[in-house]
């Protein structure tokens, strides 16, 4: 379970960094809070942060359920795949939103794997 805890911390750190990058983009663009529109670079950084938050809501519980009921190493590896997918997603999105697909697909498949293995494990325990 230590690997799952480490991946969880890595995902939280990634989200924290994405949040800091939004703040930096806000300063560079001159967009004053609470506005979230008006500069495409800022908007892209903001959308990456918010999309990541939306994904974490599903991924983190699935990570721990998969680890508990299926296999901790498999869950940690899928969580790491999600992390790498978000790195690629951000790199693509801030460059050109049309380039975000590969990262999104990797993260989506990793989350699907976590939900699937968690479901499999829970059903097997019934």
N, C-alpha and C positions, 0 to 999 in steps of 0.2 A: 504493500500500500504506500510505501515511501515514494515510489516512482509516481504514483497517482497524485500524491501531495505535491511533489516537485513540479509536475506538469500543471497542476492547478495554480501554484504560485507563479509559474512561467506565464500562464494565460492572464492572470491578474496583473502581472508586471507589464505584459504587452498592452493590455487595455490602459494601464496608467500612462505608458509612453504615448499611446495614441491620443490620450487626453492632453498631455503636455504639448504634443505636436499641433493639436487644434488651438491651444492657447497661443502658441508661437505664430501660427497662421493668422490668428485674429489680430495679433499685434502688427505683423507685417502688412496685412491688408487694411488696417485701420477700421475694421468693422467693430463698432461699439456694442457691447452687450446691452440688451438681450437679442439684438438682431442676429440672424443666421443666414442672411442673404446679402448679396451685393458685390461679392468677389468670388469668381469661379474657383480659384485656388483654395480659399478658405472653405467654400461649400463642399469641395471634394474631401478635404481633410475631416470636416464635420460629419459628412455622410459615412466615411470609413469608421469613425468613432461610434456613431449611432448604429450602423449596421453590425458592428462587432458586439456592441451591447445587446442588441436583439438576438444575435446568435448565441451569446454566452448564456442567456436565460435558458436555453434548451440544452446546450452542450455541457455545462458544468454539472447539473444534476444527473444527466445521462452518463457522464464520465464516472461519477461515484457509484451510481447504481450498477453500471457495467462492471466496475472493479469489484464491488461487493458480491454480486450475484453470478458473475460470469468468470472473469479472469483479470487480475490487476495489471499484469504486464500487457495484455491485449488492449485494455482500456487506456493505459498510459501511452502506448504507441499510437492509438487512434487519436488521443488528445494531442500528442505531438504533431500528428499529421494536420489536425485542425489548426494548430499554432502556425505551422509552415504555410498552410493555405491562406491564413490571414495576412502573413507577411507578403505573400505574392499578390493577394487581393489589394492590399494597400499600395504596393509598388505600382501595380497596374492602374488602379483607380486615380491616384494623384497625377499620373502621367497622362492618361487618357481613359475616361470611364469605359470605353469599349474594350479596354485591355484587362478588365477585372475578372473575366470569366474563368480563367484557369484556376485562380486562387479561390474563387467562389465554389467551383465544382469540387476542388480538393477538400475544402472545409465542409461543404454540404455532405459529401460522401463519408467523411470521418464522423460527422454527427449522426448520420444515418446508421453507420456501423455501431456507434455507441448506443443509440436507441435500440437497435436490433439486438445487440448482444445483451443489453440490460433486460429487454423483454424476454429473450430466450432464457436467460438465467432465472428471472423471477418465475416464469411459468414452470421451469424445471423444478423449482423449489416447492411449488404447490403440490 
